[in-house]
Amino acid sequence: MPLTLDDVRELDRQDPLATFKSRFALPEGAIYLDGNSLGAQPVAAAEAVEALMAQWRDSLIQGWNQGWFDAPERLGDRLAPLLGAAPAEVLVSDTITHNLYKQLGYITEGQGRARPVILSEGGNFPTDGYIAQGFCRFGGFEHRVVPEGEPLDAYLDERVAAVVLSHVHYRTGRLRDMAAITRQVHASGAEVVWDLAHSAGALPVNLAACGVRYAVGCTYKYLNGGPGAPAFLYVRRDCQNRGWQPLSGWLGHAAPFAFEADYAPAPGISQFRTGTHSPLAFAALEASLTLWQEVDLAALRHKSQRLIDLFRESLSDCLDEHGISDITPPEAQRGSQVGLVVSNHGSSNAPNPGYAIVQALIERGVIGDYREPGLMRFGFAPLYLSHEDVWQAARHLREVLAEGEYLAPRFQQRGAVT
């Protein structure tokens, strides 16, 4: 390994973000490299949920006028600076799935349904493609897929209404040029909806500077909002108030407590609300977003890339002999994860050993994740990862491989969630 334990401890002493680790409640001895799937719990989140429980107990329904009701807009404004957005352009609500559906409906209605095609990308996280398919099936649109790796311009024409793209690809970790692609799609007359699931909280995002009009994202990964935490959507100010979004729920009404028979959309970003949200989930997320107001995103990005370099360099001499390829993009083109692909050692019918390797690491306290086919993913969340954590994780992986530890039968058993 290129650095010694003393070397990495010195890096931690010089780390301007080092104090954030103490503000997360991590299990003793765990090295958590799966924040790209579910972020760690901020200490303040448990305290916030406990306070909300007390408020529910003491205030009962009055709690809705004590901060519960306006939480989607309030948390949207807290999140906006992390996305390069302005106040009243971000709403925290529902899930990425719901928010994609809302935006596709809103965009196509605004176009007068004159463009019948929705594009999504092959090889992307399935949610985006699935919801594009569902929207097209029930809305009378045509769904087309841009095969992974093929240029987008070959699929853009006057029939395309919207394109759904991930800013950072969930498998490869590749970071797209948001500004250039946004200009390209807009020049064709279409709209692009950016999925920020693997970039929000992982790196600086500047939606305004990139000319983005629509985006969605989740808060349970790098933003540490908790399992199933509410998602968010972004609609640029000048693109608001152009019509209806298709999930015209009660709380998206202009006057929900007037109980009018017919729907009228609320002004601004609030029209993208749907039904009643959970103040409990919002309390945990608000605690995390409060912490995020203190984070220097440039320092975050610098540290994430140095952690990635440390991990990769510590493994570079031992991967080939075990049939493992490092598919992590170069620094300027990557998010905050490392992807290692494990070959099947010449047998296409045998279970891929990548899953067992990850399970062996988890037993040692190093938590990453596995995605078919053959991908071991390791996410680097700089707020609660130290250089020593990453150095130790690489050491554990080297030992698991060298000793064949992953071949034990207990590591071959699949759970319901992998």
N, C-alpha and C positions, 0 to 999 in steps of 0.2 A: 504494500500500500504506500502511496507517495508521501503521505504525511504521518507523523507519529501522533500518539495520543496527546502528548504535550503541545504539539503544534496546533491541534484543533482546539484545545482548551484555551490557548492564547487567542485564537480567532474569536472564541466566545467572549473573552474578556474585552475585546475591542468592538463587539457587536452593539450598535446603537439600539437595536430592537430586543436585546436580550431580556429586559425586564418584563416584557409582555408574557413570557412563558409562565410566570407565577400567577397570572390572571386567568389561567385555564385549569380546569379540574381534570387532569389526566390520570389514568390508573398507574399505580406505582410500578415502575419498571417498564412501562410500555413505550415503544418508539412508534409513533403514529404517522404512517406514510399513506394514509387513505383519506386525507382531508378533501381530496377531489371527489369523494363519494359522499362523505358525511363529516362535517367539521367537528372539532372538539368542543366541549362544553365550557363556555366562559363561567368563571365563578359567579359573576354578577347575574347570570341567567337564572340560576337556581334561586337566588335571593329575590329576583324580580317576580318569578312565578309564585313564590311563597307570599310576597306582598300582594300580588293579584288575588290569590286565594283568600287572603284576609279581607281585601276590598270586596270581593264577591260575598263573603260571609256577612260583612257589616253593612254594606251599601245595597246589596241585592240589586234590583233592576236599576236603581239610581246610578250604578256604575257606568251605564251607557252615556250619561252626561258628565262623567268624571274622567274622560279620556279614552273610553273604549270605542266610541262611535267614530271619532275622527282619526283613529290609528292608521288606516290605509294611506291617507294623505300625509299625516305627520311623519310616518316612517318613510314614505316615499321621498319627502324632503330631506330626511337624514341620509338616505341612500344616494340621492342625486349627486353630491360632490364626488363620490367614488366612481361615478359613471361619466363625469363630464357633462352633466345635465343641469338644467336650471330648476328652481322651485316650481312646483305645480306641473312638472313634466313626467314625474314617476309616481306610480301607484303600486303599493304593496297589496296583493290580492290573489287569492285562488292558487292555481298551479301553472307551470309553464304550458301544460296541455290546454287548459282553459284559455290562457292568455293568447296563445297562438291562434286558437279558433276565433277569439274576439277580433284580433287584428286582421286576420284574413277576411272575415266578414265585413269589417269596417272599411278596409281598403277596396274591396271589390264593389261594395255598394257605392263608394265615392267615385269609382270609375264608371258607374252606370252599367256594370256587368258587361262592358264592351270587350273585355279581354278574358277569354275563357280558360286560360291555362295557369296552373299553379306549379312551380318548380320546387323540388326539394333535392337534397344531395344523397347519392348512394354512399353507403358506408358510414353514414352519420348515426348518432344515437337514435334509436328507433322512434322515440316519441315524436320527433319533428316530422318524420315521414308518415307515421301512422295518422297523425292528426291532419296532415295535408290530404292524405287519402280519404279520411272520413269527411272532411269538409267538402271535398270535391264530389264524393259519392252522394251526399245529401243536398249539396247546393247546386248540382248540375254543372260542375266544372270538370276539366280534364286535368288529371295529375300526371306530371312527367318527372322522371328522375334523371338528374345529371350524374352519370357514372363517376365513381370516385377517381380522381386524377385527371379527368377530362376538362378542357377549358370551358368556362361558363359561356363565353361569347357564342359558341356554336349552338347554344340552346336558347339564346335570347332573341325574340322576334316580336312583332307587333301583337301577337296573341297572348303573350305572357303578362299576367296581372301582377304576380308577386313571386319572389324567390325567398325561400327559408334557408338560412345558412348559419352554421356555427362559427363564432369568432375563433374559438380554439377547439380543434377536433378532439373528441373524447378518447379516441384510441391512440392516435399518433401524437397528440399534444401540439400539432402544428397550428401556429398563429397566422391567421389570414391578414392581409393588408386591407383593413376595414375601409379606409378612405378611398383607395383606388377602386375597390369592388363596388362600393356604394355609388361612386361617380359613374361607373360602367353600367350598372343596372338602371340608374335614373336616366342616363342618356338614351337607353332603349325605350323609355316610357313606362317601365315597370317600377315596382317598389320592392325593397328588400327588408325582410324582418330578420334582425340579428339575434341569435340565441347566445346569451352571455353566460351560460351555466358554468363554463370552465374558465372564464376570464374575470368576472366580477369578484373582487377580493383577492385575486391572484396576481394582478398586474394593473397598471394605470390604464383606464379606458376613457376616451374622450369622444363621446357621441356627437357633441356639438361641432367640434373641430373636424370630424370625419363626415359631416353632412348627413348623419343618420336621422331618419324620421320615425322609425319604428324598431323596437327591440323588446325582448323578453329575457327573463333570467330567473334563477332560483337563489335562495338565501341559505340553504342548508349545507352547502359545500364549503367553499373558502370563507364565506361570511358567517359561518358558525351559528346559524339561527336555530338549529335543532332539527331532529328527524321530522320530515313532513312540514317544515316551516313554510310560511306563505311565500309565494313567488312574487315577481314584480313585472310590470310592463312600463315601457317608455313610449310616449307619443309627443313628438316635438310640438311646442306651443302653437305654431302656425298651422299645424295639421289637425288640431282639435276642433270640435264643433262642426264637423262636416257631414254628420249623418248619424245613423244608429250603429251600434255594435250588436251582433246577433244574440248574445246572451243577455237580453233586456230584463234583468232582474230588478227586484223591488228597490234595492239600495242604489241602483244606478239611475233611478227616477229623479227628475228635477225637484220633486216635492214628495218624498216617500211617505210622509206622515199625513199627507192630504188624502191618501187612499183613493186616488182618482181611478176611474174605470180604464182609461187609456194611458198607454206609456208615453212619456215625454223624457228624452234623455237629459240628465243633469249637465250643466255647463262644465267645460274643461275636462280634466283628467278623471273627475269623479264619475263620469258616465260609464267608465269601464269597471265600476264595481258591479257585483251581482247580488248575492244573498248575504246572509249574516255570517260574519267572520268570528273566529275564536279569539277573544282577548287573551286567553292563556298562551296561545302560540305567539301572539303579537308581543306579549310581555317579554318572553325569552329573546325574541329577535331584537326588540328595542334595546335590551341590555347589551347585546353584541354590537349593534350599530352605534351605540353611545361610545363603546370602546374604540370603534373604528374611526371616530372623529379625531383621535389622537395619533393615528398612523400616518407616517410619511410614506406615500405610495412609491416614490422614487427609491427610498431606502429598502422598502419591501421587495421591489423588483430586483434591486441589486443583490440582496441577500438570497432570494430564491434561486437566482442563476448561479451564485457561488456554491450554494448547497448542492445543486444539480451537478455542477462540475466536480465537486468533491466526491459525490457518490459514483459518478461514471468513471472518474480517473482511478478510484479505489477498486474498481471491478474490471478495468480494461484488459488486464492480462489473463483473466480466467474465464471469460465468457465463451470464446470460440471452442475450447475443448469440450464444453458441455452442450454445444449446439444452440447457443443463445446469441441472438442478434440484437444489437442496440439500435432501435429505430428512432431515437430521440432526435428531433431536428436541431440544426445549429441555433445558437443563442438568439439571434435576431428574429428567428422564425418559430419560436416555441413559446408555449405557455409556461406552466409550472409543474410539469410532470416528466417522468422518465418512463419510456416504454421498452420493455425487453421481451422479445418474441422467442419462444422455445420451439425448436423443431420436434417432430415426432420420431426422430431417430430412424427414419426410413419406413415406419409402419403407419400408414394413414388410418388404419382401423383401431389402433391402440389409443387409449385416453392420453391426451396431451399431458406431459409431466409438469407443465407450468402450474397447473392447479395444485398439485401435490407440493411443489416447491414453495408456493405461497402459504399453504397450510402448515408446512414445517416451520416457516418463518414466524407465522402467527403463534405457534406453540412456544417459540422463543421470545415472544413479546414484540416482534417486529411486524406491524400490521400494514399490509398492502392489499391489493386486490387482483383478481384474475378475470379476464374477459376472453371469451372464445373469439377466434381460434388462436390459442397459444400465447396470449398477451398477458404479461405481468406488468401491472401499472403501479407506479409509486409517485404519490403526490407530495409536493413540498410546500407546506404552509409555514412561512417564516415566523409567524408570531409565536408559535409554540414548538418549533423545531430548532435545536441547537446544532452547531457543527459537530459536536461530540455525538449527538444522536445519529446523525447521518453517517459518521465514521463507523460507529458501532453497528449500524444496520448493514453497511457494506461488509463488515467483518463477519457478521452472522450469515449473510448470504454466501460468502466464500466458503464458510465451514459447512453449510448445508449441502453445497454442491460437492465439495471435496470429499466429504464423508458419505455421500449417497444417502443422507438421512431421509430425504423425501421419498425414498423407495418403500418405506415402512407402510404396511397395509392401512394403518389408521389415517394416513394422509390421502388416501384414494377415495374416501367416502364423501359424497357431495351433500351439502346442505340445500335447503329450499332456496336460500338466497346466496348467490356466489359473487 
